[in-house]
Amino acid sequence: MENNKTSHSEDPTKSSKPVEHDYPAHENDPGPSPEAVNEPDNKGAGPAMKWAIPIAIIILFIIYWFMFRDGGEV
């Protein structure tokens, strides 16, 4: 491993870099690309959660029913 001393600090009062339109002019320190900024957020966790949460609730209910159906004696 290399012993590189890099200090990373972000200033919360500093605005972010604008979208990059002329990459060769700012090649050493470019801003974000338009594709990265304008990417639609249509592949999030929502569709998976629509299925995972009800299935988890059903499984927990089945476990609860098997454990406590006869008055709570385990």
N, CA, C and O atoms as CSV, one atom per row, in Angstrom:
chain,resi,resn,atom,element,x,y,z
A,1,MET,N,N,0.829,-1.168,0.000
A,1,MET,CA,C,0.000,0.000,0.000
A,1,MET,C,C,0.880,1.240,0.000
A,1,MET,O,O,1.945,1.274,0.616
A,2,GLU,N,N,0.420,2.222,-0.685
A,2,GLU,CA,C,1.156,3.469,-0.744
A,2,GLU,C,C,0.727,4.375,0.391
A,2,GLU,O,O,-0.426,4.354,0.822
A,3,ASN,N,N,1.655,5.158,0.862
A,3,ASN,CA,C,1.353,6.118,1.909
A,3,ASN,C,C,1.117,7.484,1.288
A,3,ASN,O,O,1.976,8.364,1.326
A,4,ASN,N,N,-0.047,7.633,0.724
A,4,ASN,CA,C,-0.419,8.913,0.119
A,4,ASN,C,C,-1.229,9.708,1.122
A,4,ASN,O,O,-2.229,9.221,1.651
A,5,LYS,N,N,-0.808,10.903,1.376
A,5,LYS,CA,C,-1.563,11.773,2.272
A,5,LYS,C,C,-2.444,12.669,1.424
A,5,LYS,O,O,-2.001,13.682,0.884
A,6,THR,N,N,-3.678,12.279,1.324
A,6,THR,CA,C,-4.630,13.092,0.578
A,6,THR,C,C,-5.651,13.624,1.562
A,6,THR,O,O,-6.156,12.893,2.415
A,7,SER,N,N,-5.936,14.868,1.435
A,7,SER,CA,C,-6.948,15.466,2.294
A,7,SER,C,C,-8.147,15.825,1.430
A,7,SER,O,O,-8.049,16.595,0.476
A,8,HIS,N,N,-9.257,15.251,1.791
A,8,HIS,CA,C,-10.492,15.513,1.071
A,8,HIS,C,C,-11.400,16.326,1.982
A,8,HIS,O,O,-11.733,15.904,3.089
A,9,SER,N,N,-11.784,17.473,1.509
A,9,SER,CA,C,-12.701,18.282,2.304
A,9,SER,C,C,-13.704,18.933,1.362
A,9,SER,O,O,-13.369,19.387,0.267
A,10,GLU,N,N,-14.926,18.960,1.825
A,10,GLU,CA,C,-15.992,19.598,1.062
A,10,GLU,C,C,-16.530,20.769,1.855
A,10,GLU,O,O,-16.771,20.674,3.059
A,11,ASP,N,N,-16.710,21.847,1.173
A,11,ASP,CA,C,-17.256,23.041,1.809
A,11,ASP,C,C,-18.756,23.074,1.532
A,11,ASP,O,O,-19.158,23.193,0.375
A,12,PRO,N,N,-19.587,22.973,2.559
A,12,PRO,CA,C,-21.035,22.956,2.315
A,12,PRO,C,C,-21.584,24.265,1.766
A,12,PRO,O,O,-22.680,24.283,1.205
A,13,THR,N,N,-20.852,25.350,1.914
A,13,THR,CA,C,-21.330,26.629,1.390
A,13,THR,C,C,-20.950,26.827,-0.071
A,13,THR,O,O,-21.479,27.723,-0.728
A,14,LYS,N,N,-20.041,26.003,-0.589
A,14,LYS,CA,C,-19.593,26.133,-1.971
A,14,LYS,C,C,-20.576,25.414,-2.902
A,14,LYS,O,O,-21.002,24.295,-2.617
A,15,SER,N,N,-20.927,26.054,-3.997
A,15,SER,CA,C,-21.862,25.430,-4.924
A,15,SER,C,C,-21.157,24.345,-5.741
A,15,SER,O,O,-19.934,24.355,-5.883
A,16,SER,N,N,-21.935,23.425,-6.267
A,16,SER,CA,C,-21.358,22.338,-7.045
A,16,SER,C,C,-20.946,22.836,-8.427
A,16,SER,O,O,-21.350,23.915,-8.860
A,17,LYS,N,N,-20.143,22.038,-9.103
A,17,LYS,CA,C,-19.672,22.424,-10.431
A,17,LYS,C,C,-20.823,22.345,-11.433
A,17,LYS,O,O,-21.701,21.493,-11.299
A,18,PRO,N,N,-20.825,23.214,-12.422
A,18,PRO,CA,C,-21.882,23.157,-13.437
A,18,PRO,C,C,-21.689,21.946,-14.353
A,18,PRO,O,O,-20.627,21.324,-14.368
A,19,VAL,N,N,-22.719,21.634,-15.102
A,19,VAL,CA,C,-22.669,20.524,-16.038
A,19,VAL,C,C,-21.627,20.830,-17.105
A,19,VAL,O,O,-21.565,21.943,-17.627
A,20,GLU,N,N,-20.814,19.833,-17.423
A,20,GLU,CA,C,-19.718,20.010,-18.373
A,20,GLU,C,C,-20.243,19.959,-19.808
A,20,GLU,O,O,-20.931,19.013,-20.191
A,21,HIS,N,N,-19.909,20.993,-20.602
A,21,HIS,CA,C,-20.273,21.033,-22.015
A,21,HIS,C,C,-19.052,21.078,-22.924
A,21,HIS,O,O,-19.147,20.756,-24.109
A,22,ASP,N,N,-17.906,21.477,-22.377
A,22,ASP,CA,C,-16.678,21.579,-23.169
A,22,ASP,C,C,-15.572,20.831,-22.425
A,22,ASP,O,O,-14.746,21.437,-21.743
A,23,TYR,N,N,-15.571,19.500,-22.568
A,23,TYR,CA,C,-14.639,18.671,-21.810
A,23,TYR,C,C,-13.172,18.980,-22.105
A,23,TYR,O,O,-12.389,19.071,-21.159
A,24,PRO,N,N,-12.752,19.146,-23.367
A,24,PRO,CA,C,-11.323,19.403,-23.611
A,24,PRO,C,C,-10.813,20.681,-22.937
A,24,PRO,O,O,-9.640,20.749,-22.572
A,25,ALA,N,N,-11.647,21.665,-22.769
A,25,ALA,CA,C,-11.211,22.907,-22.135
A,25,ALA,C,C,-11.006,22.743,-20.628
A,25,ALA,O,O,-10.209,23.465,-20.029
A,26,HIS,N,N,-11.714,21.806,-20.019
A,26,HIS,CA,C,-11.617,21.595,-18.567
A,26,HIS,C,C,-11.180,20.165,-18.264
A,26,HIS,O,O,-11.665,19.566,-17.304
A,27,GLU,N,N,-10.297,19.624,-19.044
A,27,GLU,CA,C,-9.934,18.218,-18.929
A,27,GLU,C,C,-9.307,17.866,-17.577
A,27,GLU,O,O,-9.494,16.751,-17.090
A,28,ASN,N,N,-8.581,18.777,-16.975
A,28,ASN,CA,C,-7.937,18.492,-15.689
A,28,ASN,C,C,-8.919,18.473,-14.529
A,28,ASN,O,O,-8.704,17.747,-13.559
A,29,ASP,N,N,-9.978,19.242,-14.603
A,29,ASP,CA,C,-10.949,19.325,-13.506
A,29,ASP,C,C,-12.358,19.483,-14.084
A,29,ASP,O,O,-12.951,20.555,-13.971
A,30,PRO,N,N,-12.902,18.425,-14.705
A,30,PRO,CA,C,-14.204,18.567,-15.364
A,30,PRO,C,C,-15.367,18.502,-14.373
A,30,PRO,O,O,-15.239,17.981,-13.266
A,31,GLY,N,N,-16.478,19.035,-14.798
A,31,GLY,CA,C,-17.710,18.927,-14.036
A,31,GLY,C,C,-18.436,17.654,-14.430
A,31,GLY,O,O,-17.916,16.882,-15.236
A,32,PRO,N,N,-19.615,17.412,-13.889
A,32,PRO,CA,C,-20.348,16.199,-14.232
A,32,PRO,C,C,-20.889,16.259,-15.660
A,32,PRO,O,O,-21.150,17.338,-16.193
A,33,SER,N,N,-21.050,15.099,-16.260
A,33,SER,CA,C,-21.573,15.048,-17.621
A,33,SER,C,C,-23.082,15.266,-17.610
A,33,SER,O,O,-23.730,15.031,-16.590
A,34,PRO,N,N,-23.656,15.714,-18.738
A,34,PRO,CA,C,-25.110,15.899,-18.781
A,34,PRO,C,C,-25.868,14.596,-18.547
A,34,PRO,O,O,-26.958,14.611,-17.976
A,35,GLU,N,N,-25.301,13.468,-18.980
A,35,GLU,CA,C,-25.972,12.185,-18.784
A,35,GLU,C,C,-26.085,11.843,-17.298
A,35,GLU,O,O,-27.090,11.290,-16.853
A,36,ALA,N,N,-25.045,12.178,-16.541
A,36,ALA,CA,C,-25.069,11.877,-15.108
A,36,ALA,C,C,-26.056,12.766,-14.359
A,36,ALA,O,O,-26.661,12.331,-13.379
A,37,VAL,N,N,-26.221,13.993,-14.806
A,37,VAL,CA,C,-27.110,14.924,-14.111
A,37,VAL,C,C,-28.564,14.693,-14.499
A,37,VAL,O,O,-29.452,14.782,-13.651
A,38,ASN,N,N,-28.817,14.399,-15.768
A,38,ASN,CA,C,-30.182,14.291,-16.267
A,38,ASN,C,C,-30.688,12.866,-16.339
A,38,ASN,O,O,-31.699,12.614,-16.993
A,39,GLU,N,N,-30.020,11.920,-15.688
A,39,GLU,CA,C,-30.420,10.519,-15.738
A,39,GLU,C,C,-31.747,10.338,-15.003
A,39,GLU,O,O,-31.889,10.792,-13.868
A,40,PRO,N,N,-32.715,9.682,-15.631
A,40,PRO,CA,C,-33.991,9.466,-14.944
A,40,PRO,C,C,-33.832,8.455,-13.810
A,40,PRO,O,O,-33.026,7.529,-13.891
A,41,ASP,N,N,-34.609,8.651,-12.765
A,41,ASP,CA,C,-34.549,7.758,-11.610
A,41,ASP,C,C,-35.736,6.798,-11.662
A,41,ASP,O,O,-36.594,6.808,-10.779
A,42,ASN,N,N,-35.774,5.978,-12.697
A,42,ASN,CA,C,-36.890,5.056,-12.849
A,42,ASN,C,C,-36.514,3.621,-12.512
A,42,ASN,O,O,-37.341,2.722,-12.667
A,43,LYS,N,N,-35.302,3.385,-12.059
A,43,LYS,CA,C,-34.888,2.030,-11.714
A,43,LYS,C,C,-34.476,1.968,-10.248
A,43,LYS,O,O,-33.455,1.369,-9.909
A,44,GLY,N,N,-35.253,2.573,-9.403
A,44,GLY,CA,C,-34.917,2.596,-7.988
A,44,GLY,C,C,-35.349,1.324,-7.282
A,44,GLY,O,O,-35.611,0.307,-7.923
A,45,ALA,N,N,-35.422,1.385,-5.985
A,45,ALA,CA,C,-35.771,0.217,-5.185
A,45,ALA,C,C,-37.277,0.050,-5.045
A,45,ALA,O,O,-37.729,-0.950,-4.488
A,46,GLY,N,N,-38.059,0.993,-5.532
A,46,GLY,CA,C,-39.510,0.927,-5.378
A,46,GLY,C,C,-40.156,-0.326,-5.923
A,46,GLY,O,O,-40.940,-0.958,-5.215
A,47,PRO,N,N,-39.859,-0.717,-7.164
A,47,PRO,CA,C,-40.484,-1.938,-7.683
A,47,PRO,C,C,-40.128,-3.184,-6.884
A,47,PRO,O,O,-40.968,-4.070,-6.726
A,48,ALA,N,N,-38.921,-3.269,-6.384
A,48,ALA,CA,C,-38.539,-4.436,-5.578
A,48,ALA,C,C,-39.230,-4.404,-4.220
A,48,ALA,O,O,-39.626,-5.448,-3.701
A,49,MET,N,N,-39.376,-3.217,-3.641
A,49,MET,CA,C,-40.015,-3.109,-2.335
A,49,MET,C,C,-41.502,-3.434,-2.390
A,49,MET,O,O,-42.070,-3.888,-1.396
A,50,LYS,N,N,-42.144,-3.208,-3.543
A,50,LYS,CA,C,-43.563,-3.548,-3.679
A,50,LYS,C,C,-43.788,-5.036,-3.471
A,50,LYS,O,O,-44.860,-5.444,-3.022
A,51,TRP,N,N,-42.798,-5.846,-3.790
A,51,TRP,CA,C,-42.904,-7.288,-3.615
A,51,TRP,C,C,-42.263,-7.750,-2.321
A,51,TRP,O,O,-42.799,-8.649,-1.674
A,52,ALA,N,N,-41.154,-7.183,-1.920
A,52,ALA,CA,C,-40.412,-7.676,-0.761
A,52,ALA,C,C,-41.149,-7.409,0.551
A,52,ALA,O,O,-41.174,-8.277,1.424
A,53,ILE,N,N,-41.738,-6.248,0.706
A,53,ILE,CA,C,-42.399,-5.915,1.970
A,53,ILE,C,C,-43.635,-6.782,2.209
A,53,ILE,O,O,-43.762,-7.324,3.307
A,54,PRO,N,N,-44.557,-6.950,1.250
A,54,PRO,CA,C,-45.696,-7.839,1.515
A,54,PRO,C,C,-45.281,-9.290,1.768
A,54,PRO,O,O,-45.871,-9.956,2.619
A,55,ILE,N,N,-44.283,-9.784,1.047
A,55,ILE,CA,C,-43.832,-11.164,1.271
A,55,ILE,C,C,-43.234,-11.298,2.666
A,55,ILE,O,O,-43.486,-12.292,3.346
A,56,ALA,N,N,-42.449,-10.317,3.105
A,56,ALA,CA,C,-41.875,-10.363,4.454
A,56,ALA,C,C,-42.962,-10.315,5.514
A,56,ALA,O,O,-42.865,-11.008,6.527
A,57,ILE,N,N,-43.996,-9.510,5.299
A,57,ILE,CA,C,-45.094,-9.430,6.261
A,57,ILE,C,C,-45.837,-10.757,6.336
A,57,ILE,O,O,-46.185,-11.211,7.427
A,58,ILE,N,N,-46.082,-11.378,5.197
A,58,ILE,CA,C,-46.771,-12.669,5.181
A,58,ILE,C,C,-45.940,-13.734,5.890
A,58,ILE,O,O,-46.481,-14.524,6.664
A,59,ILE,N,N,-44.633,-13.766,5.635
A,59,ILE,CA,C,-43.775,-14.748,6.296
A,59,ILE,C,C,-43.756,-14.522,7.806
A,59,ILE,O,O,-43.833,-15.478,8.577
A,60,LEU,N,N,-43.656,-13.272,8.228
A,60,LEU,CA,C,-43.676,-12.978,9.663
A,60,LEU,C,C,-45.015,-13.352,10.286
A,60,LEU,O,O,-45.045,-13.838,11.416
A,61,PHE,N,N,-46.117,-13.140,9.582
A,61,PHE,CA,C,-47.426,-13.526,10.093
A,61,PHE,C,C,-47.523,-15.037,10.237
A,61,PHE,O,O,-48.071,-15.524,11.226
A,62,ILE,N,N,-47.006,-15.783,9.278
A,62,ILE,CA,C,-47.036,-17.255,9.348
A,62,ILE,C,C,-46.197,-17.737,10.538
A,62,ILE,O,O,-46.615,-18.637,11.266
A,63,ILE,N,N,-45.023,-17.144,10.735
A,63,ILE,CA,C,-44.194,-17.514,11.883
A,63,ILE,C,C,-44.920,-17.184,13.185
A,63,ILE,O,O,-44.921,-17.993,14.113
A,64,TYR,N,N,-45.530,-16.019,13.261
A,64,TYR,CA,C,-46.283,-15.626,14.443
A,64,TYR,C,C,-47.433,-16.597,14.695
A,64,TYR,O,O,-47.679,-16.987,15.836
A,65,TRP,N,N,-48.131,-16.983,13.640
A,65,TRP,CA,C,-49.275,-17.884,13.777
A,65,TRP,C,C,-48.843,-19.257,14.286
A,65,TRP,O,O,-49.519,-19.845,15.130
A,66,PHE,N,N,-47.727,-19.769,13.781
A,66,PHE,CA,C,-47.233,-21.068,14.252
A,66,PHE,C,C,-46.734,-20.993,15.694
A,66,PHE,O,O,-46.883,-21.956,16.446
A,67,MET,N,N,-46.151,-19.881,16.084
A,67,MET,CA,C,-45.594,-19.764,17.436
A,67,MET,C,C,-46.660,-19.510,18.495
A,67,MET,O,O,-46.549,-20.023,19.608
A,68,PHE,N,N,-47.682,-18.738,18.176
A,68,PHE,CA,C,-48.626,-18.289,19.214
A,68,PHE,C,C,-50.070,-18.718,18.957
A,68,PHE,O,O,-50.975,-18.121,19.542
A,69,ARG,N,N,-50.330,-19.697,18.134
A,69,ARG,CA,C,-51.713,-20.075,17.837
A,69,ARG,C,C,-52.364,-20.841,18.975
A,69,ARG,O,O,-53.591,-20.866,19.068
A,70,ASP,N,N,-51.575,-21.469,19.850
A,70,ASP,CA,C,-52.175,-22.267,20.910
A,70,ASP,C,C,-52.030,-21.607,22.282
A,70,ASP,O,O,-51.842,-22.292,23.287
A,71,GLY,N,N,-52.115,-20.316,22.321
A,71,GLY,CA,C,-52.109,-19.618,23.602
A,71,GLY,C,C,-50.746,-19.137,24.044
A,71,GLY,O,O,-50.616,-18.663,25.173
A,72,GLY,N,N,-49.742,-19.233,23.228
A,72,GLY,CA,C,-48.443,-18.683,23.561
A,72,GLY,C,C,-47.465,-19.676,24.141
A,72,GLY,O,O,-46.350,-19.289,24.492
A,73,GLU,N,N,-47.837,-20.965,24.260
A,73,GLU,CA,C,-46.891,-21.962,24.769
A,73,GLU,C,C,-45.950,-22.388,23.655
A,73,GLU,O,O,-46.387,-22.806,22.583
A,74,VAL,N,N,-44.679,-22.279,23.914
A,74,VAL,CA,C,-43.693,-22.622,22.879
A,74,VAL,C,C,-43.162,-24.010,23.107
A,74,VAL,O,O,-42.321,-24.482,22.342
